[in-house]
């Protein structure tokens, strides 16, 4: 069984283990949170698509606002399990920091995602799958990293890799926070649907896994860190529930439909609770505020239910037995309500023409940029390659002659772009838009 005194390990990547925190204003894990929120890669999330194209007059979620909300929900989930579980199960002096660790991990959970939403990940996979010549002189593991590209593994690399000119250890986050981010503690070569770290970060991952006491499963795979389940639940709650509200703001879903979708979560509540909801709605005349109120109480309900599910599965989780995501363990009325939300989201939201259009654009833009810059690093003497190389920021320049290292440095560069920067770079190379001084 995993133990909290190891799971909440405060060691940092890139520093000596015996280093002691002398910051009397913040705990080790509050430092993690602050390092993330003040970082450039985190700020760039404001110009990365969540679901809908970056807005005009109607402000819907981008990756930044989504991550902040997930962090808030994650903190509440952490506080809830501290209150629900007996205090004597936590054999660590850092147990009170569990909400902060989850909140920090939630901030970072999407930092490795490329531009243009989930279609950006698909574009990376498509490019490397259909251009096998790019992967010449790479081994099977390296090929799988790129052909199966994962934003989750890319986030772990971003947070731990020493980029050119930067200090060792990347963000130098604590082992506990980093372990809480890794939803899929397997390499790309494992027979799993997704994976959590590239070959290039294997040593760092294994060091974190061993120090935090994750259970080794064989073939380079480990059990999940228990807090991963809560980070995952926070993300599941936010994106499914918030996407419905965004769709309402954009007039994709009607007020009556969204109201019904949220109200369905409370069909089995006592009459007193239902009356309180109706009385509150009677006092609010603004349509968006009524929807926001229903969304807020829905999220609150789901936080409580997911915390209950974590407690129910606690022994399995702590012994490394895989359990279903907490949101998928809902039963009865909430489960039916969540299924309705998911069904409407897929049919009317995620397949809306505007969403599909941004996905098509992302596929084209990312594919072209990968072609240009992968050619630049592998065939640097070509005239266009020399020009392209001059545009790559120094931190992404790879001095190694190893082809895998060169290509994954290109992946670092392009995945870190905002939607707008990726578009402008694409337009520059295609001659669609000329630069101005």
C-alpha positions as CSV (number, residue, x, y, z in Angstrom):
1,X,0.0,0.0,0.0
2,X,1.2,3.5,-0.8
3,X,2.0,5.8,2.1
4,X,1.3,9.5,2.4
5,X,4.6,10.2,4.0
6,X,6.2,9.3,0.6
7,X,3.4,10.4,-1.7
8,X,3.7,13.9,-0.4
9,X,7.4,14.1,-1.2
10,X,8.7,17.7,-1.2
11,X,11.9,16.9,-3.1
12,X,12.4,19.0,-6.3
13,X,13.6,18.1,-9.7
14,X,17.1,19.5,-10.4
15,X,18.0,20.2,-6.7
16,X,19.7,18.3,-3.9
17,X,17.3,16.2,-1.9
18,X,18.6,17.6,1.4
19,X,17.8,21.2,0.5
20,X,15.5,22.7,3.1
21,X,12.8,25.3,2.4
22,X,13.7,28.5,4.3
23,X,10.8,30.4,2.8
24,X,8.7,31.3,5.9
25,X,5.8,32.8,3.8
26,X,5.0,29.8,1.7
27,X,5.1,26.0,2.0
28,X,7.0,23.9,-0.6
29,X,3.8,23.2,-2.4
30,X,2.6,26.8,-2.4
31,X,5.8,27.6,-4.2
32,X,4.8,25.1,-6.9
33,X,1.6,26.9,-7.4
34,X,3.2,30.3,-7.6
35,X,5.9,29.1,-10.0
36,X,3.3,27.9,-12.4
37,X,1.0,30.8,-12.2
38,X,3.8,33.4,-12.8
39,X,5.3,31.4,-15.7
40,X,5.2,32.4,-19.4
41,X,4.0,29.0,-20.6
42,X,1.0,29.3,-18.2
43,X,0.2,32.8,-19.5
44,X,0.3,31.6,-23.1
45,X,-2.7,29.4,-22.3
46,X,-4.9,32.5,-22.6
47,X,-4.4,32.3,-26.4
48,X,-5.0,28.6,-26.8
49,X,-8.3,27.2,-27.8
50,X,-10.3,25.2,-25.2
51,X,-13.3,24.1,-27.3
52,X,-14.5,27.2,-29.2
53,X,-12.4,29.5,-31.4
54,X,-10.9,32.4,-29.5
55,X,-13.8,34.8,-29.0
56,X,-14.8,38.2,-30.3
57,X,-17.4,40.0,-28.3
58,X,-18.5,37.0,-26.4
59,X,-15.8,35.7,-24.0
60,X,-15.8,32.0,-23.6
61,X,-13.2,29.7,-22.0
62,X,-9.7,29.4,-23.2
63,X,-7.0,27.1,-21.8
64,X,-6.0,29.6,-19.2
65,X,-9.5,30.3,-17.7
66,X,-10.2,26.6,-17.9
67,X,-7.1,25.7,-16.0
68,X,-7.8,28.3,-13.3
69,X,-11.3,26.9,-12.8
70,X,-10.0,23.3,-12.7
71,X,-7.5,24.5,-10.0
72,X,-10.3,25.9,-7.9
73,X,-12.4,22.8,-8.2
74,X,-9.3,20.6,-7.4
75,X,-8.6,22.6,-4.3
76,X,-12.2,22.0,-3.1
77,X,-11.9,18.2,-3.8
78,X,-8.6,18.1,-1.8
79,X,-10.2,19.9,1.1
80,X,-13.2,17.5,0.9
81,X,-11.2,14.3,1.2
82,X,-9.2,15.7,4.1
83,X,-12.5,16.3,5.9
84,X,-14.0,12.9,4.9
85,X,-11.1,10.6,5.6
86,X,-10.0,9.8,9.2
87,X,-7.1,12.0,10.1
88,X,-5.0,9.0,11.2
89,X,-4.7,7.8,7.6
90,X,-2.4,10.7,6.7
91,X,1.0,9.8,8.1
92,X,2.7,12.9,6.6
93,X,3.5,16.3,8.1
94,X,2.4,17.7,4.7
95,X,-1.1,16.4,4.6
96,X,-2.7,19.8,5.1
97,X,-1.0,20.8,1.8
98,X,-3.0,18.2,-0.2
99,X,-5.5,20.9,-1.5
100,X,-2.6,23.0,-2.6
101,X,-0.8,20.2,-4.4
102,X,-4.0,19.3,-6.3
103,X,-4.6,22.9,-7.1
104,X,-1.0,23.3,-8.5
105,X,-1.3,20.1,-10.5
106,X,-4.6,21.3,-12.0
107,X,-2.9,24.5,-13.1
108,X,-0.3,22.5,-15.0
109,X,-2.5,19.8,-16.4
110,X,-3.0,21.4,-19.9
111,X,0.4,23.2,-20.2
112,X,1.7,20.6,-22.7
113,X,-1.3,20.8,-25.0
114,X,-0.5,22.3,-28.4
115,X,-2.5,25.1,-30.2
116,X,-6.1,24.5,-31.5
117,X,-7.5,22.3,-28.8
118,X,-7.5,18.5,-29.0
119,X,-7.2,18.6,-32.7
120,X,-3.7,19.9,-32.2
121,X,-2.7,16.6,-30.6
122,X,-4.3,14.8,-33.5
123,X,-2.3,16.9,-36.0
124,X,1.0,15.9,-34.3
125,X,0.1,12.2,-34.5
126,X,-1.1,12.5,-38.1
127,X,2.1,14.2,-39.2
128,X,4.5,11.7,-37.7
129,X,2.3,8.7,-38.8
130,X,2.1,9.8,-42.4
131,X,5.7,11.1,-42.7
132,X,7.8,8.1,-41.5
133,X,10.9,9.4,-43.3
134,X,11.1,12.2,-40.7
135,X,11.7,9.4,-38.0
136,X,14.6,7.8,-39.8
137,X,17.4,6.9,-37.4
138,X,15.1,6.8,-34.4
139,X,14.4,3.7,-32.4
140,X,11.0,2.1,-31.9
141,X,10.4,3.8,-28.5
142,X,11.2,7.2,-29.9
143,X,9.0,6.6,-32.9
144,X,6.1,5.7,-30.6
145,X,6.6,8.9,-28.6
146,X,6.0,11.0,-31.7
147,X,3.4,8.9,-33.5
148,X,1.3,8.6,-30.4
149,X,2.0,12.2,-29.2
150,X,0.3,13.1,-25.9
151,X,-0.2,16.5,-24.4
152,X,0.1,14.8,-21.0
153,X,3.6,13.6,-21.7
154,X,4.5,16.9,-23.2
155,X,3.4,18.7,-20.1
156,X,5.7,16.5,-18.0
157,X,8.5,17.3,-20.4
158,X,7.8,21.1,-20.3
159,X,7.9,21.1,-16.5
160,X,11.0,19.0,-16.0
161,X,13.2,19.5,-19.1
162,X,16.3,21.7,-19.1
163,X,15.8,23.9,-22.1
164,X,18.8,25.6,-23.7
165,X,20.1,28.4,-21.5
166,X,17.8,27.5,-18.6
167,X,18.6,25.9,-15.3
168,X,18.3,22.2,-14.6
169,X,15.1,20.7,-13.4
170,X,12.8,22.9,-15.6
171,X,10.2,24.5,-13.2
172,X,11.8,22.6,-10.3
173,X,8.5,21.5,-9.0
174,X,8.1,19.1,-6.1
175,X,7.9,15.4,-6.7
176,X,4.4,15.3,-5.2
177,X,3.0,17.9,-7.5
178,X,4.6,16.3,-10.6
179,X,3.4,12.8,-9.7
180,X,-0.1,14.3,-9.3
181,X,-0.1,15.5,-12.9
182,X,0.8,12.1,-14.5
183,X,-2.6,10.6,-15.4
184,X,-1.0,7.8,-17.4
185,X,2.2,6.5,-15.6
186,X,3.3,4.5,-18.6
187,X,5.7,4.9,-21.5
188,X,4.5,5.2,-25.1
189,X,5.5,1.6,-25.7
190,X,3.1,0.2,-23.1
191,X,-0.1,-1.4,-24.3
192,X,-2.3,1.4,-22.9
193,X,-4.6,3.9,-24.6
194,X,-2.5,6.9,-23.6
195,X,0.9,7.5,-22.0
196,X,2.4,10.0,-19.6
197,X,6.1,10.5,-20.3
198,X,8.5,10.5,-23.3
199,X,11.6,8.4,-23.5
200,X,13.6,11.6,-22.9
201,X,12.1,12.0,-19.4
202,X,12.1,8.3,-18.3
203,X,14.8,8.7,-15.7
204,X,13.1,11.8,-14.2
205,X,9.8,10.0,-14.1
206,X,11.2,6.8,-12.5
207,X,13.0,8.9,-9.9
208,X,9.8,10.7,-9.0
209,X,7.8,7.4,-9.0
210,X,10.3,5.7,-6.7
211,X,10.7,8.6,-4.2
212,X,6.9,9.0,-4.0
213,X,6.4,5.3,-3.5
214,X,4.3,4.5,-6.6
215,X,3.8,0.8,-7.1
216,X,5.8,-0.7,-9.9
217,X,3.7,-2.7,-12.3
218,X,6.3,-4.0,-14.7
219,X,7.3,-2.9,-18.2
220,X,8.1,0.6,-17.1
221,X,4.6,1.3,-15.7
222,X,3.6,2.3,-12.3
223,X,0.4,2.8,-10.3
224,X,-1.2,6.3,-10.4
225,X,-0.5,8.7,-7.6
226,X,-3.8,8.9,-5.6
227,X,-4.1,12.6,-6.1
228,X,-4.2,12.1,-9.9
229,X,-7.8,10.8,-9.5
230,X,-8.8,14.2,-7.9
231,X,-7.0,16.2,-10.6
232,X,-8.7,14.2,-13.2
233,X,-12.1,14.6,-11.6
234,X,-11.6,18.4,-11.4
235,X,-10.9,18.5,-15.1
236,X,-13.8,16.3,-15.9
237,X,-16.2,18.3,-13.9
238,X,-15.1,21.7,-15.4
239,X,-14.9,20.9,-19.0
240,X,-18.2,19.0,-19.2
241,X,-20.2,21.5,-17.1
242,X,-18.6,24.7,-18.3
243,X,-18.8,23.8,-22.0
244,X,-22.6,23.8,-21.7
245,X,-22.5,27.3,-20.3
246,X,-20.2,28.5,-23.1
247,X,-22.5,27.0,-25.7
248,X,-25.4,28.9,-24.2
249,X,-23.5,32.2,-24.3
250,X,-22.8,31.6,-28.0
251,X,-26.5,30.7,-28.7
252,X,-25.6,27.2,-29.7
253,X,-27.8,25.8,-26.9
254,X,-31.1,27.4,-25.8
255,X,-31.7,28.7,-22.3
256,X,-34.4,26.1,-21.7
257,X,-32.2,23.2,-22.8
258,X,-29.2,24.3,-20.6
259,X,-31.5,25.0,-17.7
260,X,-32.9,21.5,-18.0
261,X,-29.5,19.9,-18.3
262,X,-28.4,21.5,-15.0
263,X,-31.7,20.9,-13.2
264,X,-31.6,17.2,-14.0
265,X,-28.8,16.8,-11.5
266,X,-31.2,17.7,-8.7
267,X,-34.2,15.6,-9.6
268,X,-33.7,13.3,-6.6
269,X,-33.1,16.1,-4.1
270,X,-35.5,16.6,-1.1
271,X,-38.4,19.0,-1.7
272,X,-36.8,21.6,0.6
273,X,-33.7,21.7,-1.5
274,X,-35.7,22.0,-4.8
275,X,-37.7,24.8,-3.3
276,X,-34.6,26.7,-2.3
277,X,-33.3,26.4,-5.9
278,X,-36.6,27.6,-7.4
279,X,-36.8,30.5,-4.9
280,X,-33.3,31.6,-5.8
281,X,-34.1,31.5,-9.5
282,X,-37.2,33.7,-8.9
283,X,-35.0,36.4,-7.5
284,X,-32.7,36.5,-10.5
285,X,-34.0,37.9,-13.7
286,X,-30.8,38.0,-15.8
287,X,-30.7,34.9,-18.0
288,X,-26.9,34.4,-17.9
289,X,-26.9,34.8,-14.2
290,X,-29.6,32.2,-13.8
291,X,-27.6,29.8,-15.9
292,X,-24.4,30.6,-13.9
293,X,-26.2,29.9,-10.6
294,X,-27.4,26.5,-11.9
295,X,-23.9,25.7,-13.2
296,X,-22.3,26.7,-9.8
297,X,-24.6,24.4,-7.7
298,X,-24.1,21.6,-10.2
299,X,-20.3,21.8,-9.8
300,X,-20.7,21.9,-6.1
301,X,-22.8,18.7,-6.2
302,X,-20.3,17.0,-8.4
303,X,-17.4,17.9,-6.1
304,X,-19.2,16.2,-3.2
305,X,-20.1,13.1,-5.2
306,X,-16.6,12.7,-6.6
307,X,-15.1,13.1,-3.1
308,X,-17.5,10.4,-1.9
309,X,-16.4,8.1,-4.7
310,X,-12.7,8.7,-3.8
311,X,-13.4,7.7,-0.2
312,X,-15.3,4.6,-1.3
313,X,-12.4,3.5,-3.5
314,X,-9.7,4.6,-1.1
315,X,-8.3,1.2,-0.3
316,X,-8.1,0.2,-4.0
317,X,-6.5,3.5,-4.9
318,X,-3.9,3.2,-2.2
319,X,-3.0,-0.3,-3.2
320,X,-2.6,0.6,-6.8
321,X,-5.7,-1.2,-8.1
322,X,-6.9,0.8,-11.2
323,X,-10.4,2.3,-10.6
324,X,-12.7,4.1,-13.0
325,X,-12.5,7.9,-13.1
326,X,-14.5,9.3,-10.2
327,X,-16.9,11.1,-12.5
328,X,-17.7,7.8,-14.2
329,X,-18.6,6.2,-10.9
330,X,-21.7,8.4,-10.5
331,X,-24.9,6.5,-10.0
332,X,-28.7,7.2,-10.4
333,X,-29.9,10.7,-11.1
334,X,-26.5,12.4,-11.4
335,X,-25.2,9.7,-13.7
336,X,-28.2,10.0,-16.0
337,X,-27.8,13.8,-15.9
338,X,-24.1,13.6,-16.8
339,X,-24.9,11.2,-19.6
340,X,-27.3,13.8,-21.0
341,X,-24.7,16.5,-20.8
342,X,-22.2,14.4,-22.6
343,X,-24.6,13.4,-25.3
344,X,-25.7,17.0,-26.1
345,X,-22.1,18.1,-25.9
346,X,-21.0,15.6,-28.5
347,X,-23.9,16.1,-30.9
348,X,-24.4,19.9,-30.6
349,X,-21.3,21.4,-29.1
350,X,-18.1,19.5,-30.1
351,X,-19.4,19.0,-33.6
352,X,-20.7,22.5,-34.1
353,X,-19.4,24.0,-37.4
354,X,-17.3,26.6,-35.7
355,X,-15.5,24.0,-33.6
356,X,-14.9,21.8,-36.6
357,X,-13.6,24.7,-38.6
358,X,-10.9,25.5,-36.0
359,X,-10.0,21.8,-35.8
360,X,-9.5,21.8,-39.6
361,X,-7.4,24.9,-39.5
362,X,-5.3,23.5,-36.7
363,X,-4.7,20.3,-38.6
364,X,-3.4,22.2,-41.6
365,X,-1.3,24.8,-39.7
366,X,0.4,22.4,-37.3
367,X,1.1,19.9,-40.1
368,X,2.7,22.5,-42.3
369,X,4.8,23.9,-39.4
370,X,6.0,20.5,-38.4
371,X,7.1,19.8,-42.0
372,X,9.0,23.1,-42.3
373,X,10.8,22.9,-38.9
374,X,11.5,19.2,-38.9
375,X,13.1,19.6,-42.3
376,X,15.0,22.6,-41.0
377,X,16.6,20.6,-38.1
378,X,17.3,17.4,-40.1
379,X,18.4,19.1,-43.4
380,X,19.8,22.4,-42.1
381,X,21.7,23.3,-45.3
382,X,18.6,23.8,-47.4
383,X,18.0,27.5,-48.1
384,X,14.5,27.6,-46.4
385,X,15.9,25.5,-43.5
386,X,18.5,28.2,-42.7
387,X,15.8,30.8,-42.7
388,X,13.5,28.7,-40.5
389,X,16.2,27.9,-38.0
390,X,16.9,31.6,-37.5
391,X,13.3,32.0,-36.2
392,X,13.5,29.3,-33.6
393,X,14.0,30.8,-30.1
394,X,17.4,29.8,-28.5
395,X,15.7,27.8,-25.7
396,X,14.5,25.3,-28.4
397,X,17.8,25.0,-30.2
398,X,19.1,21.5,-29.8
399,X,22.9,21.1,-30.0
400,X,22.7,17.3,-30.1
401,X,23.3,15.3,-33.3
402,X,20.7,12.8,-32.1
403,X,17.7,13.0,-34.5
404,X,15.1,12.2,-31.9
405,X,16.4,15.1,-29.7
406,X,16.3,17.5,-32.7
407,X,12.7,16.5,-33.6
408,X,11.4,16.6,-30.1
409,X,12.9,20.1,-29.7
410,X,10.7,21.1,-32.7
411,X,7.7,19.6,-30.9
412,X,8.6,21.7,-27.9
413,X,8.6,24.8,-30.0
414,X,5.4,24.3,-32.0
415,X,3.4,22.8,-29.1
416,X,4.3,25.9,-27.0
417,X,2.9,28.3,-29.6
418,X,-0.4,30.1,-29.1
419,X,-3.1,29.7,-31.7
420,X,-2.4,33.2,-33.0
421,X,1.4,32.8,-33.2
422,X,1.0,29.5,-35.0
423,X,-1.3,31.1,-37.5
424,X,1.0,34.0,-38.1
425,X,4.0,31.8,-38.5
426,X,2.1,29.6,-41.0
427,X,1.0,32.7,-43.0
428,X,4.6,34.0,-43.1
429,X,5.9,30.8,-44.6
430,X,3.0,30.5,-47.1
431,X,3.4,34.1,-48.2
432,X,-0.2,34.9,-47.2
433,X,0.8,37.7,-44.9
434,X,4.0,39.8,-45.1
435,X,5.6,40.9,-41.8
436,X,5.9,44.6,-40.8
437,X,8.6,46.3,-38.8
